[in-house]
Amino acid sequence: MFAISLGERRDPNANEAGPGVATVRGVSACPEISAPRTGASALGFSLVEVLVAVGVVSVLVAGAAGLLTGASGAIRTGRASTTATLLAMQKVEQLRADPAVASGSLTGTHEDTVAEDGTPGPAFLRRWTITPATGVPAGAIVVVEVFVSRAGRVAELHALVGAGTP
């Protein structure tokens, strides 16, 4: 442990320094006299140890950055899939409420583009096909597909509309 003293108080074990000069117990004022510490008493790290530690930390940080990039992509994909499924369910509910679809008089393939909140926009393409249901009076089979821009089909939903379906 080091002790620092200032002023006139003199330590008999310390080298003589003038008044007002700080003296440190165990430290020689002349660097030629004090030998460098070695072994277990040495304090600090060597340059090689520091460089190895920096290298290990940089490899770990680079790996973590790769994991974060992958996780970000998975979150985006999951969000697009969830949104596409909700948009398909929304279109099925709209078609169930349309009496022309329930009666089987409206058939064919139709499409629209919608944003994430279901309003018109370019983010998602919804395509639905309405075909009369065979063997079911006043009913239609509806297939709704939802595509994400530049990603392909994300969701597909089949539903029976009309004929007393809830």
MODELLER restraints for C-alpha pairs under 7 A, 6 or more apart:
rsr = mdl.restraints
at = mdl.atoms
rsr.add(forms.Gaussian(group=physical.xy_distance, feature=features.Distance(at['CA:2:A'], at['CA:24:A']), mean=6.35, stdev=0.5))
rsr.add(forms.Gaussian(group=physical.xy_distance, feature=features.Distance(at['CA:2:A'], at['CA:25:A']), mean=5.82, stdev=0.5))
rsr.add(forms.Gaussian(group=physical.xy_distance, feature=features.Distance(at['CA:3:A'], at['CA:24:A']), mean=5.85, stdev=0.5))
rsr.add(forms.Gaussian(group=physical.xy_distance, feature=features.Distance(at['CA:3:A'], at['CA:25:A']), mean=5.81, stdev=0.5))
rsr.add(forms.Gaussian(group=physical.xy_distance, feature=features.Distance(at['CA:4:A'], at['CA:22:A']), mean=6.45, stdev=0.5))
rsr.add(forms.Gaussian(group=physical.xy_distance, feature=features.Distance(at['CA:4:A'], at['CA:23:A']), mean=5.84, stdev=0.5))
rsr.add(forms.Gaussian(group=physical.xy_distance, feature=features.Distance(at['CA:4:A'], at['CA:24:A']), mean=5.02, stdev=0.5))
rsr.add(forms.Gaussian(group=physical.xy_distance, feature=features.Distance(at['CA:5:A'], at['CA:22:A']), mean=5.81, stdev=0.5))
rsr.add(forms.Gaussian(group=physical.xy_distance, feature=features.Distance(at['CA:5:A'], at['CA:23:A']), mean=5.93, stdev=0.5))
rsr.add(forms.Gaussian(group=physical.xy_distance, feature=features.Distance(at['CA:6:A'], at['CA:20:A']), mean=5.66, stdev=0.5))
rsr.add(forms.Gaussian(group=physical.xy_distance, feature=features.Distance(at['CA:6:A'], at['CA:21:A']), mean=6.21, stdev=0.5))
rsr.add(forms.Gaussian(group=physical.xy_distance, feature=features.Distance(at['CA:6:A'], at['CA:22:A']), mean=5.07, stdev=0.5))
rsr.add(forms.Gaussian(group=physical.xy_distance, feature=features.Distance(at['CA:7:A'], at['CA:19:A']), mean=5.35, stdev=0.5))
rsr.add(forms.Gaussian(group=physical.xy_distance, feature=features.Distance(at['CA:7:A'], at['CA:20:A']), mean=4.43, stdev=0.5))
rsr.add(forms.Gaussian(group=physical.xy_distance, feature=features.Distance(at['CA:7:A'], at['CA:21:A']), mean=6.77, stdev=0.5))
rsr.add(forms.Gaussian(group=physical.xy_distance, feature=features.Distance(at['CA:8:A'], at['CA:19:A']), mean=5.62, stdev=0.5))
rsr.add(forms.Gaussian(group=physical.xy_distance, feature=features.Distance(at['CA:13:A'], at['CA:25:A']), mean=6.99, stdev=0.5))
rsr.add(forms.Gaussian(group=physical.xy_distance, feature=features.Distance(at['CA:14:A'], at['CA:23:A']), mean=6.90, stdev=0.5))
rsr.add(forms.Gaussian(group=physical.xy_distance, feature=features.Distance(at['CA:14:A'], at['CA:25:A']), mean=5.50, stdev=0.5))
rsr.add(forms.Gaussian(group=physical.xy_distance, feature=features.Distance(at['CA:14:A'], at['CA:26:A']), mean=6.88, stdev=0.5))
rsr.add(forms.Gaussian(group=physical.xy_distance, feature=features.Distance(at['CA:15:A'], at['CA:28:A']), mean=6.49, stdev=0.5))
rsr.add(forms.Gaussian(group=physical.xy_distance, feature=features.Distance(at['CA:15:A'], at['CA:29:A']), mean=6.49, stdev=0.5))
rsr.add(forms.Gaussian(group=physical.xy_distance, feature=features.Distance(at['CA:17:A'], at['CA:23:A']), mean=6.93, stdev=0.5))
rsr.add(forms.Gaussian(group=physical.xy_distance, feature=features.Distance(at['CA:28:A'], at['CA:34:A']), mean=5.82, stdev=0.5))
rsr.add(forms.Gaussian(group=physical.xy_distance, feature=features.Distance(at['CA:81:A'], at['CA:154:A']), mean=5.67, stdev=0.5))
rsr.add(forms.Gaussian(group=physical.xy_distance, feature=features.Distance(at['CA:81:A'], at['CA:155:A']), mean=6.64, stdev=0.5))
rsr.add(forms.Gaussian(group=physical.xy_distance, feature=features.Distance(at['CA:83:A'], at['CA:116:A']), mean=6.42, stdev=0.5))
rsr.add(forms.Gaussian(group=physical.xy_distance, feature=features.Distance(at['CA:84:A'], at['CA:146:A']), mean=5.72, stdev=0.5))
rsr.add(forms.Gaussian(group=physical.xy_distance, feature=features.Distance(at['CA:84:A'], at['CA:154:A']), mean=6.35, stdev=0.5))
rsr.add(forms.Gaussian(group=physical.xy_distance, feature=features.Distance(at['CA:84:A'], at['CA:155:A']), mean=5.68, stdev=0.5))
rsr.add(forms.Gaussian(group=physical.xy_distance, feature=features.Distance(at['CA:85:A'], at['CA:155:A']), mean=5.49, stdev=0.5))
rsr.add(forms.Gaussian(group=physical.xy_distance, feature=features.Distance(at['CA:87:A'], at['CA:118:A']), mean=6.55, stdev=0.5))
rsr.add(forms.Gaussian(group=physical.xy_distance, feature=features.Distance(at['CA:88:A'], at['CA:144:A']), mean=5.85, stdev=0.5))
rsr.add(forms.Gaussian(group=physical.xy_distance, feature=features.Distance(at['CA:88:A'], at['CA:145:A']), mean=6.77, stdev=0.5))
rsr.add(forms.Gaussian(group=physical.xy_distance, feature=features.Distance(at['CA:88:A'], at['CA:146:A']), mean=6.38, stdev=0.5))
rsr.add(forms.Gaussian(group=physical.xy_distance, feature=features.Distance(at['CA:88:A'], at['CA:157:A']), mean=6.42, stdev=0.5))
rsr.add(forms.Gaussian(group=physical.xy_distance, feature=features.Distance(at['CA:95:A'], at['CA:101:A']), mean=6.29, stdev=0.5))
rsr.add(forms.Gaussian(group=physical.xy_distance, feature=features.Distance(at['CA:96:A'], at['CA:102:A']), mean=6.46, stdev=0.5))
rsr.add(forms.Gaussian(group=physical.xy_distance, feature=features.Distance(at['CA:96:A'], at['CA:161:A']), mean=5.56, stdev=0.5))
rsr.add(forms.Gaussian(group=physical.xy_distance, feature=features.Distance(at['CA:96:A'], at['CA:162:A']), mean=6.77, stdev=0.5))
rsr.add(forms.Gaussian(group=physical.xy_distance, feature=features.Distance(at['CA:100:A'], at['CA:106:A']), mean=5.43, stdev=0.5))
rsr.add(forms.Gaussian(group=physical.xy_distance, feature=features.Distance(at['CA:101:A'], at['CA:140:A']), mean=6.71, stdev=0.5))
rsr.add(forms.Gaussian(group=physical.xy_distance, feature=features.Distance(at['CA:102:A'], at['CA:138:A']), mean=6.21, stdev=0.5))
rsr.add(forms.Gaussian(group=physical.xy_distance, feature=features.Distance(at['CA:102:A'], at['CA:139:A']), mean=5.45, stdev=0.5))
rsr.add(forms.Gaussian(group=physical.xy_distance, feature=features.Distance(at['CA:102:A'], at['CA:140:A']), mean=6.30, stdev=0.5))
rsr.add(forms.Gaussian(group=physical.xy_distance, feature=features.Distance(at['CA:102:A'], at['CA:161:A']), mean=5.63, stdev=0.5))
rsr.add(forms.Gaussian(group=physical.xy_distance, feature=features.Distance(at['CA:102:A'], at['CA:162:A']), mean=4.05, stdev=0.5))
rsr.add(forms.Gaussian(group=physical.xy_distance, feature=features.Distance(at['CA:103:A'], at['CA:138:A']), mean=4.63, stdev=0.5))
rsr.add(forms.Gaussian(group=physical.xy_distance, feature=features.Distance(at['CA:103:A'], at['CA:139:A']), mean=6.02, stdev=0.5))
rsr.add(forms.Gaussian(group=physical.xy_distance, feature=features.Distance(at['CA:103:A'], at['CA:162:A']), mean=6.65, stdev=0.5))
rsr.add(forms.Gaussian(group=physical.xy_distance, feature=features.Distance(at['CA:104:A'], at['CA:132:A']), mean=5.56, stdev=0.5))
rsr.add(forms.Gaussian(group=physical.xy_distance, feature=features.Distance(at['CA:104:A'], at['CA:138:A']), mean=5.79, stdev=0.5))
rsr.add(forms.Gaussian(group=physical.xy_distance, feature=features.Distance(at['CA:104:A'], at['CA:139:A']), mean=5.73, stdev=0.5))
rsr.add(forms.Gaussian(group=physical.xy_distance, feature=features.Distance(at['CA:104:A'], at['CA:140:A']), mean=5.56, stdev=0.5))
rsr.add(forms.Gaussian(group=physical.xy_distance, feature=features.Distance(at['CA:107:A'], at['CA:130:A']), mean=4.74, stdev=0.5))
rsr.add(forms.Gaussian(group=physical.xy_distance, feature=features.Distance(at['CA:107:A'], at['CA:131:A']), mean=5.47, stdev=0.5))
rsr.add(forms.Gaussian(group=physical.xy_distance, feature=features.Distance(at['CA:108:A'], at['CA:129:A']), mean=5.57, stdev=0.5))
rsr.add(forms.Gaussian(group=physical.xy_distance, feature=features.Distance(at['CA:108:A'], at['CA:130:A']), mean=5.32, stdev=0.5))
rsr.add(forms.Gaussian(group=physical.xy_distance, feature=features.Distance(at['CA:108:A'], at['CA:131:A']), mean=6.64, stdev=0.5))
rsr.add(forms.Gaussian(group=physical.xy_distance, feature=features.Distance(at['CA:109:A'], at['CA:128:A']), mean=5.65, stdev=0.5))
rsr.add(forms.Gaussian(group=physical.xy_distance, feature=features.Distance(at['CA:109:A'], at['CA:129:A']), mean=4.24, stdev=0.5))
rsr.add(forms.Gaussian(group=physical.xy_distance, feature=features.Distance(at['CA:109:A'], at['CA:130:A']), mean=6.42, stdev=0.5))
rsr.add(forms.Gaussian(group=physical.xy_distance, feature=features.Distance(at['CA:110:A'], at['CA:127:A']), mean=5.71, stdev=0.5))
rsr.add(forms.Gaussian(group=physical.xy_distance, feature=features.Distance(at['CA:110:A'], at['CA:128:A']), mean=5.45, stdev=0.5))
rsr.add(forms.Gaussian(group=physical.xy_distance, feature=features.Distance(at['CA:110:A'], at['CA:129:A']), mean=6.40, stdev=0.5))
rsr.add(forms.Gaussian(group=physical.xy_distance, feature=features.Distance(at['CA:111:A'], at['CA:125:A']), mean=7.00, stdev=0.5))
rsr.add(forms.Gaussian(group=physical.xy_distance, feature=features.Distance(at['CA:111:A'], at['CA:126:A']), mean=5.35, stdev=0.5))
rsr.add(forms.Gaussian(group=physical.xy_distance, feature=features.Distance(at['CA:111:A'], at['CA:127:A']), mean=4.16, stdev=0.5))
rsr.add(forms.Gaussian(group=physical.xy_distance, feature=features.Distance(at['CA:111:A'], at['CA:128:A']), mean=6.16, stdev=0.5))
rsr.add(forms.Gaussian(group=physical.xy_distance, feature=features.Distance(at['CA:112:A'], at['CA:125:A']), mean=5.89, stdev=0.5))
rsr.add(forms.Gaussian(group=physical.xy_distance, feature=features.Distance(at['CA:112:A'], at['CA:126:A']), mean=5.39, stdev=0.5))
rsr.add(forms.Gaussian(group=physical.xy_distance, feature=features.Distance(at['CA:112:A'], at['CA:127:A']), mean=6.69, stdev=0.5))
rsr.add(forms.Gaussian(group=physical.xy_distance, feature=features.Distance(at['CA:113:A'], at['CA:120:A']), mean=5.92, stdev=0.5))
rsr.add(forms.Gaussian(group=physical.xy_distance, feature=features.Distance(at['CA:113:A'], at['CA:121:A']), mean=5.65, stdev=0.5))
rsr.add(forms.Gaussian(group=physical.xy_distance, feature=features.Distance(at['CA:113:A'], at['CA:122:A']), mean=5.57, stdev=0.5))
rsr.add(forms.Gaussian(group=physical.xy_distance, feature=features.Distance(at['CA:113:A'], at['CA:124:A']), mean=5.51, stdev=0.5))
rsr.add(forms.Gaussian(group=physical.xy_distance, feature=features.Distance(at['CA:113:A'], at['CA:125:A']), mean=4.42, stdev=0.5))
rsr.add(forms.Gaussian(group=physical.xy_distance, feature=features.Distance(at['CA:113:A'], at['CA:126:A']), mean=6.03, stdev=0.5))
rsr.add(forms.Gaussian(group=physical.xy_distance, feature=features.Distance(at['CA:114:A'], at['CA:120:A']), mean=4.27, stdev=0.5))
rsr.add(forms.Gaussian(group=physical.xy_distance, feature=features.Distance(at['CA:114:A'], at['CA:121:A']), mean=4.31, stdev=0.5))
rsr.add(forms.Gaussian(group=physical.xy_distance, feature=features.Distance(at['CA:114:A'], at['CA:122:A']), mean=5.87, stdev=0.5))
rsr.add(forms.Gaussian(group=physical.xy_distance, feature=features.Distance(at['CA:114:A'], at['CA:123:A']), mean=6.13, stdev=0.5))
rsr.add(forms.Gaussian(group=physical.xy_distance, feature=features.Distance(at['CA:114:A'], at['CA:124:A']), mean=5.22, stdev=0.5))
rsr.add(forms.Gaussian(group=physical.xy_distance, feature=features.Distance(at['CA:114:A'], at['CA:125:A']), mean=6.37, stdev=0.5))
rsr.add(forms.Gaussian(group=physical.xy_distance, feature=features.Distance(at['CA:115:A'], at['CA:121:A']), mean=4.40, stdev=0.5))
rsr.add(forms.Gaussian(group=physical.xy_distance, feature=features.Distance(at['CA:115:A'], at['CA:122:A']), mean=6.08, stdev=0.5))
rsr.add(forms.Gaussian(group=physical.xy_distance, feature=features.Distance(at['CA:115:A'], at['CA:123:A']), mean=5.05, stdev=0.5))
rsr.add(forms.Gaussian(group=physical.xy_distance, feature=features.Distance(at['CA:115:A'], at['CA:124:A']), mean=6.04, stdev=0.5))
rsr.add(forms.Gaussian(group=physical.xy_distance, feature=features.Distance(at['CA:116:A'], at['CA:123:A']), mean=6.91, stdev=0.5))
rsr.add(forms.Gaussian(group=physical.xy_distance, feature=features.Distance(at['CA:123:A'], at['CA:148:A']), mean=6.27, stdev=0.5))
rsr.add(forms.Gaussian(group=physical.xy_distance, feature=features.Distance(at['CA:123:A'], at['CA:149:A']), mean=5.73, stdev=0.5))
rsr.add(forms.Gaussian(group=physical.xy_distance, feature=features.Distance(at['CA:124:A'], at['CA:146:A']), mean=6.63, stdev=0.5))
rsr.add(forms.Gaussian(group=physical.xy_distance, feature=features.Distance(at['CA:124:A'], at['CA:147:A']), mean=5.58, stdev=0.5))
rsr.add(forms.Gaussian(group=physical.xy_distance, feature=features.Distance(at['CA:124:A'], at['CA:148:A']), mean=4.74, stdev=0.5))
rsr.add(forms.Gaussian(group=physical.xy_distance, feature=features.Distance(at['CA:124:A'], at['CA:149:A']), mean=5.98, stdev=0.5))
rsr.add(forms.Gaussian(group=physical.xy_distance, feature=features.Distance(at['CA:125:A'], at['CA:146:A']), mean=5.65, stdev=0.5))
rsr.add(forms.Gaussian(group=physical.xy_distance, feature=features.Distance(at['CA:125:A'], at['CA:147:A']), mean=5.02, stdev=0.5))
rsr.add(forms.Gaussian(group=physical.xy_distance, feature=features.Distance(at['CA:125:A'], at['CA:148:A']), mean=6.44, stdev=0.5))
rsr.add(forms.Gaussian(group=physical.xy_distance, feature=features.Distance(at['CA:126:A'], at['CA:144:A']), mean=6.92, stdev=0.5))
rsr.add(forms.Gaussian(group=physical.xy_distance, feature=features.Distance(at['CA:126:A'], at['CA:145:A']), mean=5.76, stdev=0.5))
rsr.add(forms.Gaussian(group=physical.xy_distance, feature=features.Distance(at['CA:126:A'], at['CA:146:A']), mean=4.49, stdev=0.5))
rsr.add(forms.Gaussian(group=physical.xy_distance, feature=features.Distance(at['CA:126:A'], at['CA:147:A']), mean=6.40, stdev=0.5))
rsr.add(forms.Gaussian(group=physical.xy_distance, feature=features.Distance(at['CA:127:A'], at['CA:144:A']), mean=5.76, stdev=0.5))
rsr.add(forms.Gaussian(group=physical.xy_distance, feature=features.Distance(at['CA:127:A'], at['CA:145:A']), mean=5.18, stdev=0.5))
rsr.add(forms.Gaussian(group=physical.xy_distance, feature=features.Distance(at['CA:127:A'], at['CA:146:A']), mean=6.34, stdev=0.5))
rsr.add(forms.Gaussian(group=physical.xy_distance, feature=features.Distance(at['CA:128:A'], at['CA:142:A']), mean=6.72, stdev=0.5))
rsr.add(forms.Gaussian(group=physical.xy_distance, feature=features.Distance(at['CA:128:A'], at['CA:143:A']), mean=5.41, stdev=0.5))
rsr.add(forms.Gaussian(group=physical.xy_distance, feature=features.Distance(at['CA:128:A'], at['CA:144:A']), mean=4.20, stdev=0.5))
rsr.add(forms.Gaussian(group=physical.xy_distance, feature=features.Distance(at['CA:128:A'], at['CA:145:A']), mean=6.12, stdev=0.5))
rsr.add(forms.Gaussian(group=physical.xy_distance, feature=features.Distance(at['CA:129:A'], at['CA:142:A']), mean=5.69, stdev=0.5))
rsr.add(forms.Gaussian(group=physical.xy_distance, feature=features.Distance(at['CA:129:A'], at['CA:143:A']), mean=5.23, stdev=0.5))
rsr.add(forms.Gaussian(group=physical.xy_distance, feature=features.Distance(at['CA:129:A'], at['CA:144:A']), mean=6.56, stdev=0.5))
rsr.add(forms.Gaussian(group=physical.xy_distance, feature=features.Distance(at['CA:130:A'], at['CA:140:A']), mean=6.40, stdev=0.5))
rsr.add(forms.Gaussian(group=physical.xy_distance, feature=features.Distance(at['CA:130:A'], at['CA:141:A']), mean=5.75, stdev=0.5))
rsr.add(forms.Gaussian(group=physical.xy_distance, feature=features.Distance(at['CA:130:A'], at['CA:142:A']), mean=4.67, stdev=0.5))
rsr.add(forms.Gaussian(group=physical.xy_distance, feature=features.Distance(at['CA:130:A'], at['CA:143:A']), mean=6.69, stdev=0.5))
rsr.add(forms.Gaussian(group=physical.xy_distance, feature=features.Distance(at['CA:131:A'], at['CA:140:A']), mean=5.54, stdev=0.5))
rsr.add(forms.Gaussian(group=physical.xy_distance, feature=features.Distance(at['CA:131:A'], at['CA:141:A']), mean=5.29, stdev=0.5))
rsr.add(forms.Gaussian(group=physical.xy_distance, feature=features.Distance(at['CA:131:A'], at['CA:142:A']), mean=6.63, stdev=0.5))
rsr.add(forms.Gaussian(group=physical.xy_distance, feature=features.Distance(at['CA:132:A'], at['CA:139:A']), mean=6.27, stdev=0.5))
rsr.add(forms.Gaussian(group=physical.xy_distance, feature=features.Distance(at['CA:132:A'], at['CA:140:A']), mean=4.30, stdev=0.5))
rsr.add(forms.Gaussian(group=physical.xy_distance, feature=features.Distance(at['CA:132:A'], at['CA:141:A']), mean=6.07, stdev=0.5))
rsr.add(forms.Gaussian(group=physical.xy_distance, feature=features.Distance(at['CA:133:A'], at['CA:139:A']), mean=5.42, stdev=0.5))
rsr.add(forms.Gaussian(group=physical.xy_distance, feature=features.Distance(at['CA:133:A'], at['CA:140:A']), mean=4.54, stdev=0.5))
rsr.add(forms.Gaussian(group=physical.xy_distance, feature=features.Distance(at['CA:133:A'], at['CA:141:A']), mean=5.48, stdev=0.5))
rsr.add(forms.Gaussian(group=physical.xy_distance, feature=features.Distance(at['CA:136:A'], at['CA:163:A']), mean=6.63, stdev=0.5))
rsr.add(forms.Gaussian(group=physical.xy_distance, feature=features.Distance(at['CA:137:A'], at['CA:163:A']), mean=6.15, stdev=0.5))
rsr.add(forms.Gaussian(group=physical.xy_distance, feature=features.Distance(at['CA:138:A'], at['CA:162:A']), mean=6.09, stdev=0.5))
rsr.add(forms.Gaussian(group=physical.xy_distance, feature=features.Distance(at['CA:138:A'], at['CA:163:A']), mean=5.25, stdev=0.5))
rsr.add(forms.Gaussian(group=physical.xy_distance, feature=features.Distance(at['CA:139:A'], at['CA:160:A']), mean=6.98, stdev=0.5))
rsr.add(forms.Gaussian(group=physical.xy_distance, feature=features.Distance(at['CA:139:A'], at['CA:161:A']), mean=5.64, stdev=0.5))
rsr.add(forms.Gaussian(group=physical.xy_distance, feature=features.Distance(at['CA:139:A'], at['CA:162:A']), mean=4.37, stdev=0.5))
rsr.add(forms.Gaussian(group=physical.xy_distance, feature=features.Distance(at['CA:139:A'], at['CA:163:A']), mean=4.73, stdev=0.5))
rsr.add(forms.Gaussian(group=physical.xy_distance, feature=features.Distance(at['CA:140:A'], at['CA:160:A']), mean=5.86, stdev=0.5))
rsr.add(forms.Gaussian(group=physical.xy_distance, feature=features.Distance(at['CA:140:A'], at['CA:161:A']), mean=5.19, stdev=0.5))
rsr.add(forms.Gaussian(group=physical.xy_distance, feature=features.Distance(at['CA:140:A'], at['CA:162:A']), mean=6.36, stdev=0.5))
rsr.add(forms.Gaussian(group=physical.xy_distance, feature=features.Distance(at['CA:141:A'], at['CA:159:A']), mean=5.87, stdev=0.5))
rsr.add(forms.Gaussian(group=physical.xy_distance, feature=features.Distance(at['CA:141:A'], at['CA:160:A']), mean=4.64, stdev=0.5))
rsr.add(forms.Gaussian(group=physical.xy_distance, feature=features.Distance(at['CA:141:A'], at['CA:161:A']), mean=6.09, stdev=0.5))
rsr.add(forms.Gaussian(group=physical.xy_distance, feature=features.Distance(at['CA:142:A'], at['CA:158:A']), mean=5.78, stdev=0.5))
rsr.add(forms.Gaussian(group=physical.xy_distance, feature=features.Distance(at['CA:142:A'], at['CA:159:A']), mean=5.16, stdev=0.5))
rsr.add(forms.Gaussian(group=physical.xy_distance, feature=features.Distance(at['CA:142:A'], at['CA:160:A']), mean=6.11, stdev=0.5))
rsr.add(forms.Gaussian(group=physical.xy_distance, feature=features.Distance(at['CA:142:A'], at['CA:161:A']), mean=6.78, stdev=0.5))
rsr.add(forms.Gaussian(group=physical.xy_distance, feature=features.Distance(at['CA:143:A'], at['CA:157:A']), mean=5.70, stdev=0.5))
rsr.add(forms.Gaussian(group=physical.xy_distance, feature=features.Distance(at['CA:143:A'], at['CA:158:A']), mean=4.48, stdev=0.5))
rsr.add(forms.Gaussian(group=physical.xy_distance, feature=features.Distance(at['CA:143:A'], at['CA:159:A']), mean=6.41, stdev=0.5))
rsr.add(forms.Gaussian(group=physical.xy_distance, feature=features.Distance(at['CA:144:A'], at['CA:156:A']), mean=5.65, stdev=0.5))
rsr.add(forms.Gaussian(group=physical.xy_distance, feature=features.Distance(at['CA:144:A'], at['CA:157:A']), mean=5.12, stdev=0.5))
rsr.add(forms.Gaussian(group=physical.xy_distance, feature=features.Distance(at['CA:144:A'], at['CA:158:A']), mean=6.41, stdev=0.5))
rsr.add(forms.Gaussian(group=physical.xy_distance, feature=features.Distance(at['CA:145:A'], at['CA:153:A']), mean=6.96, stdev=0.5))
rsr.add(forms.Gaussian(group=physical.xy_distance, feature=features.Distance(at['CA:145:A'], at['CA:155:A']), mean=5.77, stdev=0.5))
rsr.add(forms.Gaussian(group=physical.xy_distance, feature=features.Distance(at['CA:145:A'], at['CA:156:A']), mean=4.37, stdev=0.5))
rsr.add(forms.Gaussian(group=physical.xy_distance, feature=features.Distance(at['CA:145:A'], at['CA:157:A']), mean=6.43, stdev=0.5))
rsr.add(forms.Gaussian(group=physical.xy_distance, feature=features.Distance(at['CA:146:A'], at['CA:153:A']), mean=5.86, stdev=0.5))
rsr.add(forms.Gaussian(group=physical.xy_distance, feature=features.Distance(at['CA:146:A'], at['CA:154:A']), mean=5.96, stdev=0.5))
rsr.add(forms.Gaussian(group=physical.xy_distance, feature=features.Distance(at['CA:146:A'], at['CA:155:A']), mean=5.20, stdev=0.5))
rsr.add(forms.Gaussian(group=physical.xy_distance, feature=features.Distance(at['CA:146:A'], at['CA:156:A']), mean=6.36, stdev=0.5))
rsr.add(forms.Gaussian(group=physical.xy_distance, feature=features.Distance(at['CA:147:A'], at['CA:153:A']), mean=4.15, stdev=0.5))
rsr.add(forms.Gaussian(group=physical.xy_distance, feature=features.Distance(at['CA:147:A'], at['CA:154:A']), mean=5.48, stdev=0.5))
rsr.add(forms.Gaussian(group=physical.xy_distance, feature=features.Distance(at['CA:148:A'], at['CA:154:A']), mean=6.57, stdev=0.5))
